[in-house]
């Protein structure tokens, strides 16, 4: 049995805009007030992405609201935050990102025991026709479920 996992925030737009092919878990380097703010659920993953620079993985655009009781210890809400993964994993991801159309997208922020973890996905961007196709598929499934529900009464 592992530690209990408590999901704090999800990036629902990620699955709409990307085909997520692989998922990875990474730790985040945070200040104490940021952890307290995340515990209260004040985190937003919309429009965030990951970048590999100088062999280090970091997340950009992730917004952690300042902690109200934090005063001078509060950090900039949108500052780049370093992600913690093994060097070998980072280099493998860097190789995959170099390929056409691949990017690293944060999918969710969660607590695993006392630690804050970030689930990142190796994703390929969807074109407009892909988004329409997945919306049509979702609507068709919803329609089928509705028909089945009315027939089974």
C-alpha positions, 0 to 999 in steps of 0.5 A: 500500500502506498501513501494516500493520494489527494488530487488538488487541481486538474488541467481539464483543458489538456485532454481537450487540446492534446493527445496525452501519450505517456504520463510521468510523476515529478516532484516540485521545488516549492517554498513553504507558503506555496505548499500551504496555498496548494493545500488550500487548493489555490493552484491553477494549471491552465496555460501551463507547460514544461520546459527542459533547459540546461538539463533541468525540467521546469514548469512555467505558467503554473499559478499558485495564489499567494498565501494570505498569512504569508506576508514577506515570504510569499513568492511570485505566483507565476514564477518558473518552478523546478521539477524533480525527476531523475536525470535519465528520465529528463534526458529521455523526455528532452529527446522526445520533445525534440521530435515534431509536435511533442510537448510536456503538459502538466495534467494534475497537482496532488499530494502523495503523503506530505509531498506535492507531486505534479503529473506531467504528460508527454502530449501531441497537439490536436488539430481543429478537426481532431477536436471536432472528431472527439467532440462528435464521438463524445456526443454520440456516446452520450446519445447512446447512453441516453437511449439505452437508459430510456429503453431499459426502463 
